[in-house]
Amino acid sequence: MLRLLAFLALGAVLGGLAVAALGDQETGFGIFGIALAVFIISTVLVSVAKSLSPALPSPAAVTAARDARRLGRARIDGVRQTGTLVNDQPVCEIDVTVIALDGGAWATTLRRIVPLVELAAYQPGLERDVVILLDGGPEVVFADGELSPTERERLVVPARSAVELRPIEAGTRVRNGRRSGPLLGVGRRGRPWRLALFAVATIVAATVVLLPYRDGIALTVAAWQDGRWSADMRTPDSLQTAKRALQAEIGHDQVVSIVVTPDAVIVDAPIRAGEQATDEWSFRAGRVTHDGAALSQPRVAEEQFSWSDLALDRVWPALQEASDQSGLPIEGAPVSIRRTSDGDIESPTFNESVGLPDVSFGLSDDYRRASFTLSADGSRLTPIG
């Protein structure tokens, strides 16, 4: 299960990177950091478990084998260090040839923790008593002194080449009189199915991370088709997508202000239509977030206007037209939309933002700046100043 967790974490890592690439870097890198830590820890634990599982035989299994007199004699044919240390003691692979009291014989390779002070007991050529954890082996545990002198004398360990090689299946241990392994095996058998499961787990985890950003993914794919690396929220399709998502989350179509940048649409909207209490909402990377109370609260409820009052599809063409007129680049120019001020000195709402909605933006380079306004219906682009 640790391996499955590792692949789930890998999927979350990929999903987090994708979220960051979509534009929500804070969330994306947050997911990436947590998932990467889980992936590393679970991978390390898998490696440690793989190294130690056969190196730590169950005491109960040893006792049961001793009580059943499943005993034998084993010759050490070779010893190799695996590179793994447990409490500064090496885990070694030990080639042995075994003969049991019942006459059965085989060769196998054990993986054991070999204390440094006991290295002399693991020299090639030495013969030692063993308990055999299951009938027919191949799992054995060294247990000096279990055999009587008579039994030891009659047990002649054959040459390794003269007996069957019985490898110990990776990841298995003997418990309660039977050999058991992990829920998901680690050997060659079933490997294609395991790899398919791990691939599915990775895809599922990445999908879960990316699901809230599905609108952002669709916009990014559309941008790729247009030859751009990422979606620009000022373009018509992106603005319409943001509008639908924001209206759905806010619960109505009234707003006090809209700010559109290349990577986000930020609106101040009343908590309930017609009320003055106003919150800030944003659409970024295809996801809507509710950012709490707006920094600037409207002085009158009439500052609100409807999305439907705006020709959103004219914002991007207006930016392009303004760029052509001024010779200045569009680049990251933000677009601000809010009501204009009432200029009638006799009006009870004089100087309040209750006039027609107005779209404004500025273009600049290192030497010049030009400002423009666009009428709400998109019919008139006017330079300022």
N, C-alpha and C positions, 0 to 999 in steps of 0.2 A: 504493500500500500504506500510505502514511502516513495517508491518509484513513480507511482501514479500521482502522488502529491507533487513530486518534482516536475512532472510534465504539465500538471495544472498550473504550477507556478511559472513555468516557462511560457505558457500561453498568456498568463497575466503580464509577464514581462514584455512580450511582443505587443499585447494590447495597450499597455502603458506607453510604450514608445510611439505607437500609432496615435494615441490620444494627444501626446505632446506634439507630434507632427501636424495634427489637425489644428493646433493653436491653443489648446488648454494645457499649457506647459506645467502649471502648478499641480493640477490633478494628475496629469500623465506621468510626470517624474515622481510624484508621490507613490502612485501605484507601482511604477517601475522599481523604486527603491525597496518597497516592502516585499514585492514578489521576488526580486532578485535575492534578497536575504533568505526568504523561504526556500528558493531553489537551491542556493548554495548549501544551506544547513541540511536540507533533505538529501541532497546528493552526497554530502559527506557522511551522513548517517547510513545511507545505503551502502557506501563503500566500506564503512567500518563494520556494519552488520555482515556484509559479504565475507569480510576477512575473519571475523570472530565467530561466526555461527558454528562451523565445524571445530573451531579451536576451543570451544567451551562445552564439552560433553555434559549431558545432564547427570548430576549425581544419582538421581533416582534410577536412571537407566543403567548406570554402572552397578549399583547395588542389586538391581533385579537380575542382571546378567551373572553377577557373582553368586547370588543365591541359587540360580538355575544351573550353576556349574558350567556355564558356557565359557570355557577357558581354552587357552592355546599358547603357542609359542611363536614369537615373531623375530625375524632377523632384520636389522636396520641395514638397508642397501644404499641409502644416500640421504643427505640432509641439505636443504637449501633455504636461505632466508628469503622471505617475501618482501621485505622492506617495511613491513608494518610492525610497530612497537606498541606494546600494552604495558603501561607502568615501567617503561624502559626495558622491557623484556621482549625479545624478538619472537614474531610469529613465523614458524618454519614449516616448509613442506618436507615430509619425511616419507621416503619410499621404504615400504616394508613388504616382506614375504611372510605369510602366516600359515601355520598348520594348527588345526583345532583338535581337541581331544577326540572328537568323533571321526577324525581322519581327513576331513575336508581341508583343502589348501587353496590359497589364492594369493595374488599380489595386489597391492593397492597403494595409494598415496594419502597420508594423513596430513591434516593441517593442525598444528598444535602450538601453544605458547611454550617456549622452551626457556626456563629460567637460566640465566647465565651461569649460575653455580652448578647447574646440572648438565652442562654441555658434554661432559665426559660420558654421561649415560646414553648419549645419542650418537656415538661414533659409529660409522659404517662398519659392519661386520659383527657388531654385538648382537647377542640374542637375549630377549627379555620375555617374561611372562606377560600375557595380555588377557583381558576379558573381552568377549565378543558380544557386542550389544544386541545383535539379532542373529538368529540361526542363519548360517551361511555367510555372515558378514555383509559387506566388507568392513563395516565400522568396528574398530577395536580401540581399546584404551590400555596403555601400559599399566601393569599392576604387579610389580615384582613381589615374589613370595607367595603367590596364589597356588602354584603347582607344587606337588610333592616331589622329592628327588626322583622317585620312581617314574612319575609321569613325565618329568622333565627329561629323563634319560631316554624314554622311548619315543619322544617326539623329535623327529629329525626334520628340520626345515629344508624343503627342497630348493633347488636352484630357481631363481626368479623366472628364468626363461622356460622352465618346465611346467609352470602352472598358469591358470587363467588370470588375466588382468581384470580386476573388478573395480572400476573407478567409483568414487563416492559422488553421488549426484550433488551438484553445486546448490548451496542454499538449503540443504536438508539437515534435519537433526532427528535423533531417535528420542521419542517421548512416549511413555505409556505403552511400551512394547511394540511400537510401530514407527515407521519412518514417516516424517511429516516435513512439508516444505511451506514456503510462503503461499498466500492465496494466489498470487501471480507467479508462476514458475520463473526460473532464471536460466534454464538449460535451453538446448536447441529445440527441443520439442515444444511446439506451440509458439515459437518465436514470431512467425508472421502475424498471428492473431494478437500477440502482445504489442508488437510494433503498431498495428492498426489501432488498437485501443489507446496507446499512448498518443498517437497522432490525433485521434478523435478528441482525447482529453485536452490536448493543446489547443485545438481549434475551438472547442466549447468554451474554455477559459477565456481565450482572446475575444470570442463573440460576446460573452457576458460583459466583459469590460467595455467593449465598443458599442454595445446595444444602445445605451443612452445617447450615443453620438451618431446614430444612423443618418440623421439629416446632414450632419457635417461630412460624413463619408460620401453621401450622394452628391453633395455640392463639390467636394474635392475631385471626385471622378469626372463630373461635368467640366470642371476647370481643366483637368488633364486633356480632355477631348478638345478644349479650346486652346491648348498649347500653354496653359499656365500651371505653375506648380501647386497653387492652392487657390481656394475660392476667395473672391473679393466681395465682401458683404455689400458694397455699393452697387453691384450689378443687379439688374432687374430680378432674375431668378432667385438670387441669394436673398434679396430684400423681401421678396414675397414669401420665401420659406421662413425667414425670421419672423415676419408679421404673423403668419399662421401659428407658429409655435408659441410666440409670446402671447397672442390673444387667447390661445387655449389654456395656457398656464395662469394668466392673470384673471381670466373669467369674463372679460368684457373688452370692448374695442376703444375705450377712452384712454388718452395719454396726455401728459402735460408737456413733455419734451421728448425728442428722439435725437440721439447722436449716433451717427453711422461712421465707423472706421473700417479700414480694409479687413480687419479680422473680427469685428464685433458690432452688434447693434445693442445700444444701451438706452433704456427708456425709463422715464419717471411716469408712473401711472397711479391713479387713485386706488386705494384699497377696494372701494366700491364706487361705481360710476356715480358722479354727482357730488361726492364728498371731497373735502380738501385734504384729508390725511393721505399722503402719497409715499409709495415705496419705489425702490429702484430694482429693475429687472434687467438682465442681460442675456443675449443670445450669442454664444461663442462656441466654435468648433461643433456646431450642430446641437448644442445642449443649452437649455434655459436654466439660469440660476436666479434665485430670489435673494437680493443683497441687502434686504432690510430697508429701514426708513431712508428716504431720499435726503441728500445733504441740504437741498434747498426746497422748502415747502412753499406751495403756491399761496398767494395772499387771498385769492378769490377762486371759487370753484369754476368760474367761467374761463379760467385759463386752459381747461381741458378741451381737447378736440378729438375727432375720430380718425382712425387710420384711413377710413374711406374718403376723408376730405382731401387726401393727398394722391397725386399721380406719381407713385413710387417708381414706375417704370421710366420716368423722365429724369431721374437723378443722375444716372450714369451718362446718358447722352448729354446732359447739361454740363457735366464735368469735362467731357470730351470737347464740347463746343467752347467752353471757357478756356480750355487749354489751347485750342486752335486760335482763339481771338488774342490771347495774351502772350502766347509763345512760352508759357510756363508749364512745367510738368505736373501731372496729377499726383503721382507718387502716393504718399500716405495721407493726403488731405482729408480731414474729417468733415462730415456734413452735419449741420445742426438744424433741427426743425422745431419751431415753437411758434406760438402766436406772437404777432407784432403788438406793439403798445398802442393804446387808444390815444390819439393825438388831439381829440376834441376837448379843449379846455373847459367847455361848458358841461361835459358829460360827467355823470357820477362815477364813471370808471376811468376818468382821465389818468393817463400814465400807467394804467394796469395792462397786463398782457392779455387782452381780450379781443384783439383784432384778428384778421385772417391769418391762418398758419403761413409761415414763411420758411423757405429753405435757403440756408446761407452756407457759404464755404469760402475758403481762401486758397489760392495757389501761390507758390513761392519757389525761388531758387536762392542762391547765395547772395544775390544782389537786388532782387525785386520781389514785390508781393502785390497781388491783385485779389480783391474781394468781389464776390458776386452774390446776388439773390435770385431765387427762382420762385415764381408764383406757385401756389399750391397745386393748381391744375397743370403745371408744367408748360404753360404756353408762353411765358415771358422770362427770359434770362436778362438780368440787369447788372451791369458793372457798378460797383460802389466806389465813389471818389474819382 
